[in-house]
């Protein structure tokens, strides 16, 4: 494996761990999609688009 593949694997494992932690704590993860949208993904699979990032109204 080269360093790029190692980094991709580490990023994937980090995301997987974040999903497990969110499920265990009854919360969600936030990430940017390939299309550039910022979304919240809940443990039950629901995904909500964050319409105004940085605004307290998104909590």
PDB file of N, H, CA, C and O in Angstrom:
ATOM      1  N   UNK A   1       0.837  -1.196   0.000  1.00  0.00           N
ATOM      2  CA  UNK A   1       0.000   0.000   0.000  1.00  0.00           C
ATOM      3  C   UNK A   1       0.874   1.250   0.000  1.00  0.00           C
ATOM      4  O   UNK A   1       1.932   1.302   0.628  1.00  0.00           O
ATOM      5  N   UNK A   2       0.398   2.232  -0.715  1.00  0.00           N
ATOM      6  H   UNK A   2      -0.461   2.189  -1.225  1.00  0.00           H
ATOM      7  CA  UNK A   2       1.135   3.489  -0.674  1.00  0.00           C
ATOM      8  C   UNK A   2       0.498   4.426   0.350  1.00  0.00           C
ATOM      9  O   UNK A   2      -0.535   4.101   0.935  1.00  0.00           O
ATOM     10  N   UNK A   3       1.096   5.555   0.559  1.00  0.00           N
ATOM     11  H   UNK A   3       1.935   5.819   0.084  1.00  0.00           H
ATOM     12  CA  UNK A   3       0.645   6.484   1.594  1.00  0.00           C
ATOM     13  C   UNK A   3      -0.759   7.017   1.303  1.00  0.00           C
ATOM     14  O   UNK A   3      -1.526   7.264   2.234  1.00  0.00           O
ATOM     15  N   UNK A   4      -1.107   7.198   0.023  1.00  0.00           N
ATOM     16  H   UNK A   4      -0.484   6.997  -0.733  1.00  0.00           H
ATOM     17  CA  UNK A   4      -2.435   7.688  -0.343  1.00  0.00           C
ATOM     18  C   UNK A   4      -3.507   6.675   0.049  1.00  0.00           C
ATOM     19  O   UNK A   4      -4.546   7.053   0.591  1.00  0.00           O
ATOM     20  N   UNK A   5      -3.268   5.415  -0.214  1.00  0.00           N
ATOM     21  H   UNK A   5      -2.424   5.107  -0.653  1.00  0.00           H
ATOM     22  CA  UNK A   5      -4.223   4.366   0.159  1.00  0.00           C
ATOM     23  C   UNK A   5      -4.337   4.250   1.679  1.00  0.00           C
ATOM     24  O   UNK A   5      -5.430   4.048   2.208  1.00  0.00           O
ATOM     25  N   UNK A   6      -3.225   4.375   2.370  1.00  0.00           N
ATOM     26  H   UNK A   6      -2.337   4.538   1.941  1.00  0.00           H
ATOM     27  CA  UNK A   6      -3.247   4.339   3.835  1.00  0.00           C
ATOM     28  C   UNK A   6      -4.101   5.480   4.392  1.00  0.00           C
ATOM     29  O   UNK A   6      -4.883   5.284   5.322  1.00  0.00           O
ATOM     30  N   UNK A   7      -3.943   6.661   3.818  1.00  0.00           N
ATOM     31  H   UNK A   7      -3.308   6.820   3.063  1.00  0.00           H
ATOM     32  CA  UNK A   7      -4.709   7.820   4.265  1.00  0.00           C
ATOM     33  C   UNK A   7      -6.200   7.637   3.987  1.00  0.00           C
ATOM     34  O   UNK A   7      -7.032   7.966   4.833  1.00  0.00           O
ATOM     35  N   UNK A   8      -6.543   7.118   2.813  1.00  0.00           N
ATOM     36  H   UNK A   8      -5.868   6.851   2.125  1.00  0.00           H
ATOM     37  CA  UNK A   8      -7.949   6.865   2.487  1.00  0.00           C
ATOM     38  C   UNK A   8      -8.566   5.877   3.473  1.00  0.00           C
ATOM     39  O   UNK A   8      -9.702   6.061   3.910  1.00  0.00           O
ATOM     40  N   UNK A   9      -7.828   4.843   3.820  1.00  0.00           N
ATOM     41  H   UNK A   9      -6.906   4.693   3.465  1.00  0.00           H
ATOM     42  CA  UNK A   9      -8.324   3.842   4.762  1.00  0.00           C
ATOM     43  C   UNK A   9      -8.532   4.469   6.140  1.00  0.00           C
ATOM     44  O   UNK A   9      -9.539   4.203   6.796  1.00  0.00           O
ATOM     45  N   UNK A  10      -7.599   5.288   6.576  1.00  0.00           N
ATOM     46  H   UNK A  10      -6.781   5.504   6.044  1.00  0.00           H
ATOM     47  CA  UNK A  10      -7.709   5.948   7.874  1.00  0.00           C
ATOM     48  C   UNK A  10      -8.910   6.891   7.918  1.00  0.00           C
ATOM     49  O   UNK A  10      -9.618   6.944   8.924  1.00  0.00           O
ATOM     50  N   UNK A  11      -9.141   7.622   6.851  1.00  0.00           N
ATOM     51  H   UNK A  11      -8.565   7.578   6.035  1.00  0.00           H
ATOM     52  CA  UNK A  11     -10.294   8.526   6.782  1.00  0.00           C
ATOM     53  C   UNK A  11     -11.594   7.728   6.861  1.00  0.00           C
ATOM     54  O   UNK A  11     -12.517   8.124   7.573  1.00  0.00           O
ATOM     55  N   UNK A  12     -11.676   6.621   6.145  1.00  0.00           N
ATOM     56  H   UNK A  12     -10.926   6.300   5.566  1.00  0.00           H
ATOM     57  CA  UNK A  12     -12.875   5.779   6.175  1.00  0.00           C
ATOM     58  C   UNK A  12     -13.103   5.223   7.573  1.00  0.00           C
ATOM     59  O   UNK A  12     -14.231   5.242   8.066  1.00  0.00           O
ATOM     60  N   UNK A  13     -12.059   4.732   8.216  1.00  0.00           N
ATOM     61  H   UNK A  13     -11.143   4.717   7.816  1.00  0.00           H
ATOM     62  CA  UNK A  13     -12.195   4.188   9.566  1.00  0.00           C
ATOM     63  C   UNK A  13     -12.638   5.260  10.561  1.00  0.00           C
ATOM     64  O   UNK A  13     -13.415   4.978  11.474  1.00  0.00           O
ATOM     65  N   UNK A  14     -12.149   6.479  10.387  1.00  0.00           N
ATOM     66  H   UNK A  14     -11.518   6.708   9.646  1.00  0.00           H
ATOM     67  CA  UNK A  14     -12.544   7.581  11.260  1.00  0.00           C
ATOM     68  C   UNK A  14     -14.031   7.890  11.102  1.00  0.00           C
ATOM     69  O   UNK A  14     -14.730   8.112  12.091  1.00  0.00           O
ATOM     70  N   UNK A  15     -14.512   7.902   9.865  1.00  0.00           N
ATOM     71  H   UNK A  15     -13.945   7.721   9.062  1.00  0.00           H
ATOM     72  CA  UNK A  15     -15.935   8.129   9.617  1.00  0.00           C
ATOM     73  C   UNK A  15     -16.796   7.022  10.185  1.00  0.00           C
ATOM     74  O   UNK A  15     -17.852   7.282  10.761  1.00  0.00           O
ATOM     75  N   UNK A  16     -16.346   5.780  10.025  1.00  0.00           N
ATOM     76  H   UNK A  16     -15.488   5.569   9.557  1.00  0.00           H
ATOM     77  CA  UNK A  16     -17.087   4.642  10.575  1.00  0.00           C
ATOM     78  C   UNK A  16     -17.169   4.731  12.095  1.00  0.00           C
ATOM     79  O   UNK A  16     -18.213   4.450  12.683  1.00  0.00           O
ATOM     80  N   UNK A  17     -16.071   5.121  12.725  1.00  0.00           N
ATOM     81  H   UNK A  17     -15.223   5.350  12.247  1.00  0.00           H
ATOM     82  CA  UNK A  17     -16.052   5.260  14.182  1.00  0.00           C
ATOM     83  C   UNK A  17     -16.987   6.381  14.630  1.00  0.00           C
ATOM     84  O   UNK A  17     -17.672   6.252  15.644  1.00  0.00           O
ATOM     85  N   UNK A  18     -17.017   7.473  13.882  1.00  0.00           N
ATOM     86  H   UNK A  18     -16.460   7.579  13.058  1.00  0.00           H
ATOM     87  CA  UNK A  18     -17.908   8.585  14.222  1.00  0.00           C
ATOM     88  C   UNK A  18     -19.367   8.141  14.163  1.00  0.00           C
ATOM     89  O   UNK A  18     -20.168   8.531  15.012  1.00  0.00           O
ATOM     90  N   UNK A  19     -19.715   7.331  13.169  1.00  0.00           N
ATOM     91  H   UNK A  19     -19.064   7.014  12.479  1.00  0.00           H
ATOM     92  CA  UNK A  19     -21.088   6.823  13.063  1.00  0.00           C
ATOM     93  C   UNK A  19     -21.435   5.925  14.246  1.00  0.00           C
ATOM     94  O   UNK A  19     -22.539   6.006  14.783  1.00  0.00           O
ATOM     95  N   UNK A  20     -20.502   5.076  14.654  1.00  0.00           N
ATOM     96  H   UNK A  20     -19.605   5.010  14.218  1.00  0.00           H
ATOM     97  CA  UNK A  20     -20.742   4.211  15.814  1.00  0.00           C
ATOM     98  C   UNK A  20     -20.923   5.030  17.091  1.00  0.00           C
ATOM     99  O   UNK A  20     -21.812   4.746  17.894  1.00  0.00           O
ATOM    100  N   UNK A  21     -20.089   6.035  17.274  1.00  0.00           N
ATOM    101  H   UNK A  21     -19.367   6.266  16.622  1.00  0.00           H
ATOM    102  CA  UNK A  21     -20.198   6.899  18.454  1.00  0.00           C
ATOM    103  C   UNK A  21     -21.527   7.655  18.454  1.00  0.00           C
ATOM    104  O   UNK A  21     -22.161   7.800  19.499  1.00  0.00           O
ATOM    105  N   UNK A  22     -21.946   8.136  17.287  1.00  0.00           N
ATOM    106  H   UNK A  22     -21.431   8.018  16.438  1.00  0.00           H
ATOM    107  CA  UNK A  22     -23.218   8.856  17.190  1.00  0.00           C
ATOM    108  C   UNK A  22     -24.381   7.941  17.541  1.00  0.00           C
ATOM    109  O   UNK A  22     -25.315   8.354  18.229  1.00  0.00           O
ATOM    110  N   UNK A  23     -24.327   6.710  17.074  1.00  0.00           N
ATOM    111  H   UNK A  23     -23.568   6.375  16.515  1.00  0.00           H
ATOM    112  CA  UNK A  23     -25.394   5.756  17.378  1.00  0.00           C
ATOM    113  C   UNK A  23     -25.430   5.453  18.875  1.00  0.00           C
ATOM    114  O   UNK A  23     -26.506   5.405  19.471  1.00  0.00           O
ATOM    115  N   UNK A  24     -24.274   5.251  19.476  1.00  0.00           N
ATOM    116  H   UNK A  24     -23.401   5.290  18.992  1.00  0.00           H
ATOM    117  CA  UNK A  24     -24.195   4.927  20.904  1.00  0.00           C
ATOM    118  C   UNK A  24     -24.670   6.084  21.780  1.00  0.00           C
ATOM    119  O   UNK A  24     -25.207   5.864  22.865  1.00  0.00           O
ATOM    120  N   UNK A  25     -24.471   7.316  21.310  1.00  0.00           N
ATOM    121  H   UNK A  25     -24.035   7.495  20.428  1.00  0.00           H
ATOM    122  CA  UNK A  25     -24.818   8.492  22.104  1.00  0.00           C
ATOM    123  C   UNK A  25     -26.127   9.154  21.678  1.00  0.00           C
ATOM    124  O   UNK A  25     -26.496  10.196  22.218  1.00  0.00           O
ATOM    125  N   UNK A  26     -26.825   8.562  20.721  1.00  0.00           N
ATOM    126  H   UNK A  26     -26.525   7.715  20.282  1.00  0.00           H
ATOM    127  CA  UNK A  26     -28.101   9.109  20.274  1.00  0.00           C
ATOM    128  C   UNK A  26     -27.993  10.475  19.628  1.00  0.00           C
ATOM    129  O   UNK A  26     -28.845  11.338  19.840  1.00  0.00           O
ATOM    130  N   UNK A  27     -26.948  10.673  18.843  1.00  0.00           N
ATOM    131  H   UNK A  27     -26.256   9.972  18.671  1.00  0.00           H
ATOM    132  CA  UNK A  27     -26.727  11.966  18.205  1.00  0.00           C
ATOM    133  C   UNK A  27     -26.506  11.763  16.703  1.00  0.00           C
ATOM    134  O   UNK A  27     -27.005  10.784  16.148  1.00  0.00           O
ATOM    135  N   UNK A  28     -25.795  12.629  16.048  1.00  0.00           N
ATOM    136  H   UNK A  28     -25.389  13.425  16.499  1.00  0.00           H
ATOM    137  CA  UNK A  28     -25.604  12.579  14.604  1.00  0.00           C
ATOM    138  C   UNK A  28     -24.175  12.969  14.255  1.00  0.00           C
ATOM    139  O   UNK A  28     -23.422  13.467  15.091  1.00  0.00           O
ATOM    140  N   UNK A  29     -23.819  12.725  12.980  1.00  0.00           N
ATOM    141  H   UNK A  29     -24.430  12.320  12.300  1.00  0.00           H
ATOM    142  CA  UNK A  29     -22.542  13.214  12.473  1.00  0.00           C
ATOM    143  C   UNK A  29     -22.832  14.284  11.429  1.00  0.00           C
ATOM    144  O   UNK A  29     -23.908  14.298  10.831  1.00  0.00           O
ATOM    145  N   UNK A  30     -21.888  15.165  11.213  1.00  0.00           N
ATOM    146  H   UNK A  30     -21.014  15.154  11.698  1.00  0.00           H
ATOM    147  CA  UNK A  30     -22.020  16.229  10.222  1.00  0.00           C
ATOM    148  C   UNK A  30     -20.857  16.100   9.253  1.00  0.00           C
ATOM    149  O   UNK A  30     -19.709  15.919   9.659  1.00  0.00           O
ATOM    150  N   UNK A  31     -21.172  16.196   7.964  1.00  0.00           N
ATOM    151  H   UNK A  31     -22.105  16.343   7.635  1.00  0.00           H
ATOM    152  CA  UNK A  31     -20.114  16.122   6.962  1.00  0.00           C
ATOM    153  C   UNK A  31     -20.532  16.843   5.692  1.00  0.00           C
ATOM    154  O   UNK A  31     -21.695  17.205   5.515  1.00  0.00           O
ATOM    155  N   UNK A  32     -19.568  17.042   4.819  1.00  0.00           N
ATOM    156  H   UNK A  32     -18.623  16.748   4.963  1.00  0.00           H
ATOM    157  CA  UNK A  32     -19.802  17.690   3.533  1.00  0.00           C
ATOM    158  C   UNK A  32     -19.883  16.608   2.470  1.00  0.00           C
ATOM    159  O   UNK A  32     -19.000  15.755   2.377  1.00  0.00           O
ATOM    160  N   UNK A  33     -20.942  16.641   1.668  1.00  0.00           N
ATOM    161  H   UNK A  33     -21.659  17.334   1.744  1.00  0.00           H
ATOM    162  CA  UNK A  33     -21.136  15.635   0.628  1.00  0.00           C
ATOM    163  C   UNK A  33     -20.249  15.938  -0.581  1.00  0.00           C
ATOM    164  O   UNK A  33     -19.625  16.996  -0.665  1.00  0.00           O
ATOM    165  N   UNK A  34     -20.211  14.989  -1.509  1.00  0.00           N
ATOM    166  H   UNK A  34     -20.718  14.130  -1.441  1.00  0.00           H
ATOM    167  CA  UNK A  34     -19.444  15.191  -2.739  1.00  0.00           C
ATOM    168  C   UNK A  34     -19.972  16.383  -3.539  1.00  0.00           C
ATOM    169  O   UNK A  34     -19.222  17.031  -4.269  1.00  0.00           O
ATOM    170  N   UNK A  35     -21.276  16.668  -3.394  1.00  0.00           N
ATOM    171  H   UNK A  35     -21.886  16.142  -2.801  1.00  0.00           H
ATOM    172  CA  UNK A  35     -21.876  17.791  -4.126  1.00  0.00           C
ATOM    173  C   UNK A  35     -21.688  19.128  -3.401  1.00  0.00           C
ATOM    174  O   UNK A  35     -22.107  20.169  -3.909  1.00  0.00           O
ATOM    175  N   UNK A  36     -21.057  19.107  -2.208  1.00  0.00           N
ATOM    176  H   UNK A  36     -20.717  18.262  -1.796  1.00  0.00           H
ATOM    177  CA  UNK A  36     -20.747  20.336  -1.494  1.00  0.00           C
ATOM    178  C   UNK A  36     -21.744  20.743  -0.425  1.00  0.00           C
ATOM    179  O   UNK A  36     -21.563  21.774   0.224  1.00  0.00           O
ATOM    180  N   UNK A  37     -22.799  19.951  -0.228  1.00  0.00           N
ATOM    181  H   UNK A  37     -22.945  19.113  -0.755  1.00  0.00           H
ATOM    182  CA  UNK A  37     -23.780  20.261   0.816  1.00  0.00           C
ATOM    183  C   UNK A  37     -23.264  19.797   2.172  1.00  0.00           C
ATOM    184  O   UNK A  37     -22.559  18.792   2.261  1.00  0.00           O
ATOM    185  N   UNK A  38     -23.616  20.527   3.226  1.00  0.00           N
ATOM    186  H   UNK A  38     -24.189  21.343   3.153  1.00  0.00           H
ATOM    187  CA  UNK A  38     -23.313  20.104   4.589  1.00  0.00           C
ATOM    188  C   UNK A  38     -24.573  19.447   5.130  1.00  0.00           C
ATOM    189  O   UNK A  38     -25.658  20.026   5.079  1.00  0.00           O
ATOM    190  N   UNK A  39     -24.421  18.228   5.651  1.00  0.00           N
ATOM    191  H   UNK A  39     -23.540  17.757   5.693  1.00  0.00           H
ATOM    192  CA  UNK A  39     -25.574  17.456   6.108  1.00  0.00           C
ATOM    193  C   UNK A  39     -25.336  16.880   7.496  1.00  0.00           C
ATOM    194  O   UNK A  39     -24.201  16.708   7.940  1.00  0.00           O
ATOM    195  N   UNK A  40     -26.457  16.588   8.170  1.00  0.00           N
ATOM    196  H   UNK A  40     -27.379  16.728   7.809  1.00  0.00           H
ATOM    197  CA  UNK A  40     -26.447  15.839   9.429  1.00  0.00           C
ATOM    198  C   UNK A  40     -26.974  14.452   9.095  1.00  0.00           C
ATOM    199  O   UNK A  40     -28.025  14.322   8.468  1.00  0.00           O
ATOM    200  N   UNK A  41     -26.254  13.414   9.508  1.00  0.00           N
ATOM    201  H   UNK A  41     -25.400  13.519  10.017  1.00  0.00           H
ATOM    202  CA  UNK A  41     -26.721  12.044   9.312  1.00  0.00           C
ATOM    203  C   UNK A  41     -26.960  11.417  10.679  1.00  0.00           C
ATOM    204  O   UNK A  41     -26.050  11.302  11.501  1.00  0.00           O
ATOM    205  N   UNK A  42     -28.212  11.014  10.900  1.00  0.00           N
ATOM    206  H   UNK A  42     -28.951  11.107  10.233  1.00  0.00           H
ATOM    207  CA  UNK A  42     -28.610  10.430  12.173  1.00  0.00           C
ATOM    208  C   UNK A  42     -28.394   8.925  12.153  1.00  0.00           C
ATOM    209  O   UNK A  42     -28.268   8.326  11.085  1.00  0.00           O
ATOM    210  N   UNK A  43     -28.352   8.315  13.326  1.00  0.00           N
ATOM    211  H   UNK A  43     -28.454   8.802  14.194  1.00  0.00           H
ATOM    212  CA  UNK A  43     -28.087   6.881  13.456  1.00  0.00           C
ATOM    213  C   UNK A  43     -29.141   6.029  12.751  1.00  0.00           C
ATOM    214  O   UNK A  43     -28.847   4.908  12.335  1.00  0.00           O
ATOM    215  N   UNK A  44     -30.367   6.547  12.611  1.00  0.00           N
ATOM    216  H   UNK A  44     -30.606   7.457  12.948  1.00  0.00           H
ATOM    217  CA  UNK A  44     -31.426   5.788  11.946  1.00  0.00           C
ATOM    218  C   UNK A  44     -31.380   5.912  10.423  1.00  0.00           C
ATOM    219  O   UNK A  44     -32.227   5.350   9.729  1.00  0.00           O
ATOM    220  N   UNK A  45     -30.391   6.648   9.900  1.00  0.00           N
ATOM    221  H   UNK A  45     -29.702   7.105  10.464  1.00  0.00           H
ATOM    222  CA  UNK A  45     -30.222   6.787   8.462  1.00  0.00           C
ATOM    223  C   UNK A  45     -30.808   8.057   7.875  1.00  0.00           C
ATOM    224  O   UNK A  45     -30.562   8.368   6.709  1.00  0.00           O
ATOM    225  N   UNK A  46     -31.583   8.804   8.667  1.00  0.00           N
ATOM    226  H   UNK A  46     -31.783   8.552   9.613  1.00  0.00           H
ATOM    227  CA  UNK A  46     -32.137  10.068   8.182  1.00  0.00           C
ATOM    228  C   UNK A  46     -31.015  11.062   7.940  1.00  0.00           C
ATOM    229  O   UNK A  46     -30.062  11.143   8.715  1.00  0.00           O
ATOM    230  N   UNK A  47     -31.142  11.824   6.844  1.00  0.00           N
ATOM    231  H   UNK A  47     -31.917  11.758   6.215  1.00  0.00           H
ATOM    232  CA  UNK A  47     -30.152  12.842   6.502  1.00  0.00           C
ATOM    233  C   UNK A  47     -30.873  14.168   6.335  1.00  0.00           C
ATOM    234  O   UNK A  47     -31.856  14.258   5.600  1.00  0.00           O
ATOM    235  N   UNK A  48     -30.383  15.202   7.021  1.00  0.00           N
ATOM    236  H   UNK A  48     -29.584  15.129   7.619  1.00  0.00           H
ATOM    237  CA  UNK A  48     -30.936  16.548   6.924  1.00  0.00           C
ATOM    238  C   UNK A  48     -29.867  17.478   6.374  1.00  0.00           C
ATOM    239  O   UNK A  48     -28.720  17.446   6.819  1.00  0.00           O
ATOM    240  N   UNK A  49     -30.245  18.304   5.407  1.00  0.00           N
ATOM    241  H   UNK A  49     -31.177  18.329   5.046  1.00  0.00           H
ATOM    242  CA  UNK A  49     -29.332  19.309   4.890  1.00  0.00           C
ATOM    243  C   UNK A  49     -29.274  20.474   5.865  1.00  0.00           C
ATOM    244  O   UNK A  49     -30.307  20.942   6.344  1.00  0.00           O
ATOM    245  N   UNK A  50     -28.075  20.939   6.158  1.00  0.00           N
ATOM    246  H   UNK A  50     -27.235  20.559   5.769  1.00  0.00           H
ATOM    247  CA  UNK A  50     -27.888  22.117   7.003  1.00  0.00           C
ATOM    248  C   UNK A  50     -28.018  23.318   6.077  1.00  0.00           C
ATOM    249  O   UNK A  50     -27.193  23.517   5.185  1.00  0.00           O
ATOM    250  N   UNK A  51     -29.067  24.124   6.295  1.00  0.00           N
ATOM    251  H   UNK A  51     -29.737  23.963   7.020  1.00  0.00           H
ATOM    252  CA  UNK A  51     -29.360  25.206   5.362  1.00  0.00           C
ATOM    253  C   UNK A  51     -28.557  26.471   5.615  1.00  0.00           C
ATOM    254  O   UNK A  51     -28.310  27.240   4.685  1.00  0.00           O
ATOM    255  N   UNK A  52     -28.145  26.701   6.853  1.00  0.00           N
ATOM    256  H   UNK A  52     -28.345  26.076   7.608  1.00  0.00           H
ATOM    257  CA  UNK A  52     -27.395  27.910   7.181  1.00  0.00           C
ATOM    258  C   UNK A  52     -26.256  27.547   8.126  1.00  0.00           C
ATOM    259  O   UNK A  52     -26.363  27.782   9.330  1.00  0.00           O
ATOM    260  N   UNK A  53     -25.164  26.978   7.606  1.00  0.00           N
ATOM    261  H   UNK A  53     -25.077  26.787   6.628  1.00  0.00           H
ATOM    262  CA  UNK A  53     -24.068  26.550   8.476  1.00  0.00           C
ATOM    263  C   UNK A  53     -23.544  27.696   9.342  1.00  0.00           C
ATOM    264  O   UNK A  53     -23.372  28.821   8.872  1.00  0.00           O
ATOM    265  N   UNK A  54     -23.300  27.390  10.597  1.00  0.00           N
ATOM    266  H   UNK A  54     -23.440  26.476  10.978  1.00  0.00           H
ATOM    267  CA  UNK A  54     -22.771  28.380  11.520  1.00  0.00           C
ATOM    268  C   UNK A  54     -23.827  29.135  12.288  1.00  0.00           C
ATOM    269  O   UNK A  54     -23.512  29.870  13.224  1.00  0.00           O
ATOM    270  N   UNK A  55     -25.086  28.963  11.900  1.00  0.00           N
ATOM    271  H   UNK A  55     -25.342  28.366  11.139  1.00  0.00           H
ATOM    272  CA  UNK A  55     -26.177  29.643  12.585  1.00  0.00           C
ATOM    273  C   UNK A  55     -26.675  28.803  13.750  1.00  0.00           C
ATOM    274  O   UNK A  55     -26.833  27.592  13.599  1.00  0.00           O
ATOM    275  N   UNK A  56     -26.928  29.406  14.910  1.00  0.00           N
ATOM    276  H   UNK A  56     -26.800  30.391  15.033  1.00  0.00           H
ATOM    277  CA  UNK A  56     -27.431  28.642  16.059  1.00  0.00           C
ATOM    278  C   UNK A  56     -28.791  28.002  15.799  1.00  0.00           C
ATOM    279  O   UNK A  56     -29.180  27.084  16.522  1.00  0.00           O
ATOM    280  N   UNK A  57     -29.521  28.462  14.786  1.00  0.00           N
ATOM    281  H   UNK A  57     -29.204  29.207  14.199  1.00  0.00           H
ATOM    282  CA  UNK A  57     -30.851  27.917  14.502  1.00  0.00           C
ATOM    283  C   UNK A  57     -30.796  26.503  13.948  1.00  0.00           C
ATOM    284  O   UNK A  57     -31.838  25.860  13.817  1.00  0.00           O
ATOM    285  N   UNK A  58     -29.613  26.001  13.620  1.00  0.00           N
ATOM    286  H   UNK A  58     -28.767  26.524  13.726  1.00  0.00           H
ATOM    287  CA  UNK A  58     -29.471  24.649  13.082  1.00  0.00           C
ATOM    288  C   UNK A  58     -29.301  23.598  14.161  1.00  0.00           C
ATOM    289  O   UNK A  58     -29.113  22.427  13.833  1.00  0.00           O
ATOM    290  N   UNK A  59     -29.358  23.957  15.412  1.00  0.00           N
ATOM    291  H   UNK A  59     -29.511  24.909  15.679  1.00  0.00           H
ATOM    292  CA  UNK A  59     -29.131  22.987  16.486  1.00  0.00           C
ATOM    293  C   UNK A  59     -30.337  22.140  16.727  1.00  0.00           C
ATOM    294  O   UNK A  59     -30.316  21.271  17.598  1.00  0.00           O
TER     295      UNK A  59
END
